[in-house]
Amino acid sequence: MNSAYCLHNATVLTGLSVMKNCAVYIKNDKIADIYSEERFHKKKFGPKVKIIDMEGAYVLPGFIDTHIHGIGGYGADDGDYKSILAMSEVLAKYGVTSFIPTCCTCPEEELIKKIKAIVKAMGKEKGAKILGIHLEGPFLSPERIGAQAQNGIYSVDIDLMDRLWKASKKHIINMTVAPELKNMREMAHYCIKKGIILQAGHTNATYDQMIEGMQANIMHVTHLFDAMRPLHHREPGVVGATLIHPELSCEIIGDGVHVNPNLISLLLKSKPLSQIVLITDALPPAKTELPPDSDLYLDKVFYRKKDNVINGSAISMLDGVKNLVSYGIPIEKVIRMACTNPAQIMKQPNIGMIFAGKQADVIVLDKDLNLKYTFINGKQIKEK
């Protein structure tokens, strides 16, 4: 198997800039260098280097999905490490090179089982790499529960959080919380010490309560606009705080249903590009056919049959990227939202950009944004 590749005649989307007529040199598990096409033709490569003509295709960092419940029939809520590993393989087929499996609310014993399954899967992946664990709860607002399970919502409890942290073996990266809950400030201080990134979501927080949450380092927002107090001209809430304060970062679901495309355009006008992260919030049935007895139905997104509540997304990150480009957002901006921003906000400095020395998590898209190649840690996973 080749340990070195040179992808030439490419348009390189580095995550911060666009470089045309360039070549990306991958050696072992790192991006070794980026050449102009002129320099590439002067360079003498050894016989072990596989030269691939990109024919003008896009070379970019692999997608990073920081909020995903499942795909291809597999999910983080299965409580089975084999399911997490299957997710990893499916995700690589859609250009995802790193992800954070997201656990829904559930009783403590079940949640600990899910956490331990993810931990067991880490390091065994054959596809997308597991960066850590995202807990969507259990400290959420009962008033903004959305599709979360009521029996998995808990009052703020440091002892419970400590048990979850120990079960994770320090692998919880991010956690969605409702900033307005009693004792949330103490919880935030606990999480700061552990390096856990707190996100405001499934929350009924007022604007003032969100500002107070910001003082406790709750600086990221889970699926903006969804499962939170809506924007009101007398009470801006979390939505208003996110639009008003450039220091707050946020997720956005790119399926075109959870958030109207025009609102995504407004968000890009209101916030620094670096503070917006594209996510899928995909459920396990994404990219599969629902069985007739499913309690969900699919109409671009998944709905619960019993009450028509949106239950989650059915898209891949590649779908989300294509959607945002179709809305008129320049490809280089979309790639920043799908690759560079999630890496930086989740404190993953070795991925998310095409720079020399970075991890060789690289994908290739043709001009129609179809996936042609995937490289993870410099290993070729997918070819055309």
C-alpha positions in Angstrom: 0.0 0.0 0.0 1.3 3.5 -0.9 2.5 5.5 2.1 2.8 8.7 -0.1 0.6 10.4 -2.6 0.8 13.6 -4.6 -2.6 15.0 -5.7 -1.8 17.4 -8.4 -3.7 19.7 -10.9 -6.1 20.5 -8.1 -8.0 23.4 -6.6 -7.0 23.3 -3.0 -9.5 24.6 -0.4 -7.1 24.9 2.6 -9.9 25.9 5.0 -8.6 29.5 5.0 -7.9 30.2 1.3 -8.3 28.9 -2.2 -5.2 27.8 -4.1 -5.6 27.0 -7.8 -3.4 24.7 -9.9 -1.7 23.2 -6.9 -0.5 19.8 -5.7 -0.9 18.3 -2.2 1.8 15.9 -1.1 0.8 13.4 1.5 3.5 11.3 3.2 2.7 8.7 5.8 0.0 10.3 8.0 0.8 14.0 7.4 0.4 16.6 4.8 4.0 17.0 3.8 3.8 20.0 1.5 1.7 22.0 -1.0 3.2 22.9 -4.3 2.3 25.1 -7.2 1.7 23.0 -10.3 5.0 24.5 -11.7 6.9 23.4 -8.7 5.2 20.0 -8.9 6.5 19.4 -12.4 10.1 20.2 -11.3 9.9 17.9 -8.3 11.3 14.4 -8.5 9.3 11.9 -6.6 10.4 8.4 -5.7 8.7 5.2 -7.1 6.7 4.7 -3.9 4.8 8.0 -4.4 1.5 7.6 -6.2 0.8 10.5 -8.5 -2.9 11.2 -9.0 -4.2 13.8 -11.5 -7.1 15.6 -9.9 -8.2 17.1 -13.2 -9.1 20.4 -11.5 -11.1 18.8 -8.7 -11.3 20.2 -5.2 -8.8 18.9 -2.6 -10.0 19.9 0.9 -9.9 18.8 4.6 -12.1 16.0 5.6 -15.5 16.9 7.0 -15.8 16.9 10.8 -19.3 16.2 12.2 -19.5 17.3 15.8 -23.2 16.5 16.3 -24.4 13.2 14.9 -26.5 10.5 16.4 -26.1 7.9 13.7 -26.1 7.0 10.0 -26.6 3.9 7.9 -28.6 2.1 10.5 -26.0 2.5 13.3 -26.0 4.9 16.2 -24.4 6.2 19.3 -27.6 5.3 21.3 -27.2 1.6 20.5 -24.9 1.2 23.4 -22.7 -1.2 21.3 -19.2 -0.4 20.3 -19.6 -2.4 17.1 -22.4 0.0 16.0 -20.0 3.0 16.6 -17.4 1.4 14.5 -19.9 0.7 11.7 -20.9 4.4 11.9 -17.2 5.2 11.3 -17.0 3.2 8.2 -20.3 4.6 6.7 -19.3 8.2 7.5 -16.0 7.8 5.5 -18.1 7.0 2.4 -19.6 10.5 2.7 -16.3 12.4 3.2 -16.4 12.5 7.0 -12.9 11.9 8.5 -13.6 12.8 12.1 -16.8 12.8 14.2 -18.2 13.2 17.7 -20.9 10.5 18.4 -23.8 12.2 20.2 -25.8 10.6 23.0 -29.4 11.5 23.6 -31.0 11.8 27.0 -31.8 8.6 28.8 -31.6 7.2 32.4 -28.2 7.2 34.0 -27.5 3.5 33.7 -28.3 3.5 30.0 -26.3 6.7 29.3 -23.2 5.2 31.0 -23.6 2.1 28.8 -23.6 4.3 25.7 -20.5 6.3 26.9 -18.6 3.1 27.6 -19.4 1.7 24.2 -18.0 4.9 22.5 -14.8 4.7 24.6 -14.4 1.0 23.7 -14.6 1.9 20.0 -12.0 4.6 20.1 -8.8 3.6 18.4 -10.4 0.7 16.5 -11.9 2.8 13.7 -11.5 1.7 10.1 -13.2 4.9 8.8 -13.8 8.3 10.3 -12.0 8.9 13.6 -13.9 9.3 16.9 -12.7 12.6 18.5 -14.6 12.0 21.7 -18.2 12.1 23.1 -20.9 14.7 22.9 -23.6 14.5 25.5 -26.8 16.2 24.4 -28.0 16.4 28.0 -28.9 15.2 30.6 -29.1 18.8 32.0 -31.7 20.2 29.6 -34.9 22.3 29.9 -38.1 20.2 30.2 -39.8 23.1 28.3 -37.6 22.7 25.2 -37.2 18.9 25.2 -37.8 18.6 21.5 -37.4 14.9 20.6 -35.3 14.1 23.7 -36.6 11.5 26.2 -38.3 13.0 29.3 -37.0 10.3 31.6 -33.4 11.2 30.7 -33.6 14.8 31.8 -32.0 15.5 35.2 -31.6 18.4 37.6 -28.0 19.7 37.6 -26.1 17.2 39.7 -22.3 17.4 40.0 -22.0 13.9 41.4 -23.9 12.5 38.4 -21.6 14.5 36.1 -18.6 13.1 37.8 -19.8 9.5 37.3 -20.4 10.3 33.6 -16.9 11.8 33.3 -15.3 8.8 34.9 -17.2 6.4 32.7 -15.9 8.4 29.6 -12.3 8.0 30.8 -12.0 11.8 30.1 -13.3 11.5 26.6 -16.3 13.9 26.9 -15.5 16.7 24.5 -18.7 18.7 24.5 -22.0 18.8 26.3 -25.3 20.5 25.6 -26.9 22.2 28.6 -29.7 24.6 29.4 -27.9 27.7 30.9 -30.9 28.8 33.0 -31.0 25.7 35.2 -30.4 26.0 38.9 -26.7 25.3 39.9 -25.6 25.5 36.2 -22.8 27.9 37.2 -21.3 25.2 39.5 -21.6 22.6 36.7 -19.9 25.0 34.3 -17.0 25.4 36.7 -16.7 21.6 37.0 -16.6 21.3 33.2 -14.1 24.1 32.8 -11.7 22.2 35.0 -12.2 19.0 32.9 -11.8 20.8 29.5 -15.4 20.1 28.5 -16.9 22.5 26.0 -20.4 23.6 27.0 -23.1 24.3 24.5 -26.4 26.0 25.1 -29.3 24.0 23.7 -32.7 22.5 24.5 -33.0 25.7 26.5 -35.7 28.2 27.4 -33.1 30.7 28.6 -33.8 34.4 28.3 -31.3 36.7 26.9 -30.0 37.7 30.3 -29.7 34.1 31.4 -27.7 33.4 28.3 -25.4 36.3 29.0 -24.9 34.9 32.5 -24.1 31.5 30.9 -21.5 33.2 28.8 -19.8 34.4 31.9 -19.6 30.8 33.0 -18.0 29.9 29.6 -21.0 28.5 27.8 -19.8 29.9 24.5 -21.2 27.5 21.9 -24.8 27.0 20.8 -26.4 23.7 19.8 -28.4 23.6 16.6 -29.2 27.3 16.6 -32.9 28.2 16.2 -34.0 24.7 17.1 -35.2 23.6 20.6 -34.8 27.0 22.2 -36.8 30.1 23.0 -37.6 31.8 19.7 -36.3 35.3 18.9 -38.7 38.0 20.1 -38.2 41.7 19.8 -38.7 42.2 23.5 -36.9 39.0 24.6 -34.0 38.1 22.3 -33.3 34.8 24.1 -30.4 32.5 23.1 -31.1 33.2 19.4 -30.7 36.9 19.9 -27.6 36.5 22.1 -26.0 34.4 19.3 -26.8 37.0 16.7 -25.7 39.9 18.8 -22.5 38.6 20.3 -19.8 37.7 17.8 -17.8 35.8 20.4 -20.5 33.1 20.6 -20.1 30.2 18.2 -23.0 28.1 17.0 -24.1 24.9 15.1 -26.4 25.0 12.2 -28.2 22.0 10.6 -27.8 22.1 6.9 -30.8 20.1 5.7 -32.9 23.2 4.7 -35.8 22.2 6.9 -34.6 22.6 10.5 -33.4 26.1 9.5 -34.8 28.1 6.5 -32.0 28.7 4.0 -32.6 32.5 4.2 -31.9 32.4 7.9 -28.5 30.7 7.2 -27.8 33.7 4.9 -28.8 36.1 7.6 -26.6 34.3 10.1 -23.6 34.6 7.8 -24.2 38.4 7.6 -24.6 38.6 11.4 -21.7 36.5 12.7 -18.0 36.0 11.9 -17.7 33.1 9.5 -15.2 31.4 12.0 -18.0 31.1 14.5 -20.4 28.9 12.5 -20.3 25.1 12.4 -22.2 23.0 10.0 -23.6 19.8 11.5 -26.0 17.0 10.4 -27.8 16.0 13.7 -28.4 12.9 11.7 -30.2 9.9 13.1 -29.3 6.2 12.6 -31.8 5.6 9.8 -30.1 8.3 7.7 -29.1 6.8 4.3 -31.4 3.8 4.9 -35.0 2.9 4.2 -37.3 3.1 7.1 -39.2 -0.1 7.9 -43.0 0.1 7.8 -43.3 -0.3 11.6 -40.9 2.6 12.3 -42.2 5.3 14.7 -40.7 7.8 12.3 -41.5 9.0 8.8 -39.2 10.8 6.4 -40.1 14.0 4.6 -36.6 15.5 4.0 -36.1 15.2 7.8 -37.3 12.6 10.3 -40.7 13.2 12.0 -42.3 11.3 14.8 -45.5 9.7 13.6 -47.4 10.2 16.9 -47.0 14.0 17.0 -45.2 15.2 13.9 -42.3 16.6 15.9 -39.1 16.8 14.0 -36.9 14.1 15.4 -33.6 14.7 13.5 -31.9 15.0 10.2 -31.5 12.5 7.4 -28.5 14.1 5.7 -24.8 13.5 5.5 -22.2 16.2 5.8 -21.7 16.0 2.1 -25.4 16.6 1.6 -25.2 19.6 3.9 -22.3 21.1 2.0 -24.1 20.6 -1.3 -27.2 22.3 0.2 -25.4 25.3 1.4 -23.6 25.8 -1.9 -27.0 25.5 -3.7 -28.2 28.4 -1.5 -25.5 30.6 -3.0 -22.9 30.4 -0.3 -19.4 30.2 -1.7 -17.8 26.8 -1.5 -14.7 28.1 0.4 -17.0 29.5 3.1 -19.0 26.3 3.4 -15.8 24.2 3.7 -14.7 26.4 6.5 -18.0 25.7 8.3 -17.7 21.9 7.7 -14.0 21.4 8.3 -11.9 24.2 9.8 -14.4 25.8 12.3 -15.4 22.5 14.0 -11.7 21.6 14.5 -10.9 24.9 16.0 -13.9 25.3 18.2 -13.6 21.7 19.5 -9.8 22.3 20.1 -8.5 19.8 17.6 -5.4 21.6 16.2 -4.1 18.8 14.0 -7.1 18.6 11.7 -9.4 20.8 9.7 -7.0 22.5 7.3 -4.7 21.6 4.4 -1.5 22.9 5.8 2.0 21.3 6.0 2.3 19.3 9.2 -1.4 18.7 9.7 -2.9 15.3 9.8 -3.5 13.9 6.4 -7.3 13.8 6.6 -8.1 14.8 3.0 -11.0 14.4 0.6 -11.5 15.1 -3.0 -14.7 16.5 -4.6 -15.3 16.9 -8.3 -16.8 20.2 -9.6 -20.3 18.8 -9.0 -19.2 18.2 -5.3 -19.3 14.4 -5.7 -16.8 12.5 -3.5 -13.9 11.0 -5.4 -11.3 10.1 -2.8 -11.0 10.0 1.0 -7.7 9.8 2.9 -7.7 9.4 6.7 -4.4 9.6 8.5 -2.8 9.4 5.0 -4.5 6.1 4.3 -6.7 6.0 1.1 -10.1 4.9 2.2 -12.2 5.6 -0.9 -11.3 5.9 -4.6 -13.9 7.1 -7.0 
